[in-house]
Amino acid sequence: MKIEEMRALKPDALAKQLEAAHEELFNLRFRLATKQLVNHREIRRVKKEIARLKTIIRERELEIR
């Protein structure tokens, strides 16, 4: 998902996306530990997605204040 698409989401949708990304990261780490993960770059991609989502959420928190 691109950053513009993320910024267009409502706060509850952002929270759901963040939760889904954390779950995906957990699953990727589990697959890595059991030697089933083929593409290691997926972990990096999901981590960056989580960081982007957290950044957008924090930006919105600061706008309110």
Backbone as numpy.savetxt, mean C-alpha at the origin, in Angstrom:
# Nx Ny Nz CAx CAy CAz Cx Cy Cz
-1.65 1.09 -8.88 -2.49 2.26 -8.88 -1.60 3.49 -8.88
-1.93 4.45 -9.73 -1.14 5.66 -9.82 -1.50 6.62 -8.69
-0.60 7.55 -8.43 -0.78 8.49 -7.32 -2.02 9.36 -7.52
-2.32 9.73 -8.77 -3.50 10.56 -9.03 -4.78 9.79 -8.70
-4.77 8.49 -9.00 -5.93 7.66 -8.68 -6.09 7.52 -7.17
-4.97 7.42 -6.48 -5.02 7.31 -5.01 -5.56 8.59 -4.39
-5.12 9.72 -4.90 -5.58 11.00 -4.35 -7.06 11.23 -4.58
-7.63 10.60 -5.60 -9.05 10.76 -5.90 -9.94 9.92 -4.98
-9.35 8.98 -4.26 -10.13 8.10 -3.40 -10.59 8.83 -2.14
-11.70 8.37 -1.60 -12.23 8.91 -0.34 -11.44 8.28 0.81
-11.50 8.88 1.98 -10.71 8.38 3.13 -10.98 6.92 3.48
-12.24 6.49 3.43 -12.53 5.09 3.77 -11.99 4.14 2.71
-12.00 4.56 1.45 -11.44 3.74 0.38 -9.92 3.67 0.50
-9.30 4.77 0.93 -7.86 4.77 1.17 -7.49 3.78 2.27
-8.28 3.79 3.33 -8.02 2.87 4.44 -8.14 1.42 3.98
-9.13 1.14 3.14 -9.30 -0.23 2.63 -8.13 -0.62 1.73
-7.67 0.31 0.90 -6.53 0.04 0.04 -5.28 -0.23 0.87
-5.10 0.56 1.93 -3.94 0.37 2.81 -3.99 -0.99 3.49
-5.16 -1.37 3.96 -5.31 -2.68 4.60 -5.03 -3.81 3.60
-5.53 -3.66 2.39 -5.29 -4.67 1.36 -3.80 -4.77 1.01
-3.12 -3.62 0.98 -1.69 -3.62 0.67 -0.89 -4.29 1.78
-1.28 -4.04 3.03 -0.60 -4.72 4.14 -0.81 -6.22 4.08
-2.01 -6.63 3.73 -2.30 -8.06 3.61 -1.48 -8.68 2.46
-1.39 -7.96 1.35 -0.60 -8.45 0.22 0.88 -8.58 0.60
1.39 -7.59 1.34 2.78 -7.64 1.77 3.02 -8.84 2.68
2.08 -9.09 3.58 2.19 -10.25 4.47 2.26 -11.54 3.65
1.36 -11.66 2.67 1.33 -12.86 1.84 2.62 -13.01 1.03
3.15 -11.90 0.52 4.40 -11.97 -0.23 5.56 -12.40 0.66
5.60 -11.87 1.87 6.67 -12.26 2.79 6.56 -13.73 3.18
5.33 -14.20 3.33 5.12 -15.60 3.65 5.60 -16.48 2.49
5.25 -16.08 1.27 5.70 -16.85 0.10 7.21 -16.80 -0.04
7.83 -15.67 0.32 9.29 -15.56 0.27 9.93 -16.54 1.26
9.36 -16.62 2.45 9.91 -17.49 3.48 9.78 -18.96 3.11
8.76 -19.29 2.34 8.56 -20.69 1.95 9.12 -20.98 0.56
9.92 -20.06 0.06 10.61 -20.22 -1.24 9.64 -20.39 -2.42
8.46 -19.75 -2.33 7.49 -19.83 -3.41 7.39 -18.54 -4.21
8.07 -17.51 -3.78 7.99 -16.22 -4.45 8.95 -16.19 -5.63
8.42 -15.91 -6.81 9.23 -15.90 -8.02 9.83 -14.52 -8.26
9.01 -13.49 -8.13 9.46 -12.13 -8.42 9.64 -11.35 -7.11
10.87 -11.15 -6.70 11.17 -10.46 -5.44 10.84 -8.97 -5.51
10.72 -8.41 -6.70 10.42 -6.98 -6.85 9.00 -6.65 -6.40
8.15 -7.66 -6.30 6.78 -7.42 -5.85 6.76 -6.86 -4.43
7.66 -7.32 -3.58 7.72 -6.83 -2.20 8.03 -5.35 -2.20
8.99 -4.94 -2.99 9.37 -3.53 -3.08 8.21 -2.69 -3.60
7.49 -3.20 -4.60 6.36 -2.48 -5.19 5.26 -2.25 -4.15
4.96 -3.27 -3.37 3.90 -3.15 -2.37 4.32 -2.22 -1.24
5.59 -2.27 -0.85 6.08 -1.35 0.19 5.94 0.10 -0.26
6.25 0.36 -1.51 6.13 1.72 -2.03 4.67 2.15 -2.10
3.80 1.21 -2.44 2.38 1.53 -2.48 1.87 1.89 -1.09
2.31 1.14 -0.09 1.93 1.43 1.29 2.42 2.82 1.69
3.65 3.15 1.34 4.21 4.46 1.67 3.41 5.57 0.99
3.03 5.37 -0.26 2.24 6.38 -0.96 0.88 6.58 -0.29
0.24 5.48 0.07 -1.07 5.58 0.72 -0.96 6.29 2.06
0.06 5.95 2.84 0.25 6.61 4.14 0.55 8.09 3.96
1.30 8.44 2.92 1.61 9.84 2.66 0.34 10.63 2.34
-0.51 10.07 1.52 -1.76 10.75 1.16 -2.65 10.92 2.38
-2.74 9.88 3.20 -3.55 9.98 4.42 -3.00 11.06 5.33
-1.70 11.13 5.48 -1.07 12.15 6.34 -1.27 13.54 5.77
-1.17 13.70 4.46 -1.40 15.00 3.84 -2.79 15.50 4.15
-3.76 14.61 4.09 -5.15 14.99 4.38 -5.33 15.35 5.84
-4.63 14.65 6.74 -4.69 14.98 8.15 -4.16 16.40 8.40
-3.07 16.74 7.73 -2.47 18.06 7.91 -3.31 19.17 7.29
-4.06 18.87 6.23 -4.93 19.86 5.63 -6.06 20.26 6.56
-6.54 19.30 7.33 -7.65 19.55 8.25 -7.25 20.52 9.34
-6.04 20.42 9.81 -5.58 21.25 10.94 -5.28 22.65 10.54
